Amino acid sequence: MIKSTDILLIEDDLVDSWMMQEALKECDATAHLRQFTNGKEALDFLFCHAEAEVPTLPDLIFLDLSLPELSGIDILREIKANRRLRDIPVIILTHSTYESDVDLTYMHKASAHLSKPVQVGELAEIIKFQYLFKPSSTHSADMTPN
């Protein structure tokens, strides 16, 4: 069993949402899963929590690239531009396998890029080993200028 973790899923596909819930069961995670199907609402949530006196931020973000209102790339840019959010690992989930899309997500500092359909076991492994995606403490968000 892994430690308790907070996961933010920004995904509008019900099947992918169900897969995430199954992955949490598979890895026996004590987790709080919060989901947004809309990129603007997800960013509003993140910015509100990031600016709180005591920030309560997710440990891991799973982000679809095709979302209503804002694209996943736009959301990724916003997350990585914010000094309190930038160190949260962001795992991209997408149907696109175009090399240019993969390169673009890494250019904007995604931690990983998974092509759908993603298997429950793949998601469970990422949740189990999420600490591998986090930067070392010498690169903490509080030490990095905006």
Residue, then its C-alpha position, 0 to 999 in steps of 0.5 A: m500500500i502506498k501513502s495517502t495521495d491527492i490526485l487531480l484528473i483533468e479528463d472529460d472521458l467517462v471511460d478514462s475516469w473509470m480507469m483511474q478509479e480502477a487503478l486506485k483500487e488496483c494499487d490499494a492507494t489511499a487517495h483523494l481523487r478530484q476530477f474536472t472535465n473542463g480545463k478552466e475549472a481545473l485551473d481555477f481550482l489549482f490557482c485558488h489552492a496555490e494562493a491559499e496561506v497554506p497551499t493544499l495541492p495535488d501530488l499528481i495531475f493526470l491531464d487530457l490534451s483534448l478538453p472543452e474551453l482550454s486545451g491540455i497544452d494551455i493548462l500545462r503551460e499555466i501550471k508550469a508557469n506558476r511557481r507554486l504549481r510547477d513542481i507538481p508532476v503532470i502526466i499527459l493522457t491523449h489519443s495523439t501519437y504524433e511526434s510533434d504532440v509528444d515533443l510539445t508536451y515535453m517542451h512544456k515540461a510534462s513528466a510523462h506522455l501516455s497514449k490512450p487507450v491506457q491500461v489500468g495497470e499503467l496508471a496504477e504503476i504511475i500512482k505507486f511510483q509517483y515520487l519518481f516524477k517529483p524533482s529533488s528537494t533542492h528544486s522545490a517550488d518555494m525556492t524557485p523564483n517566479 
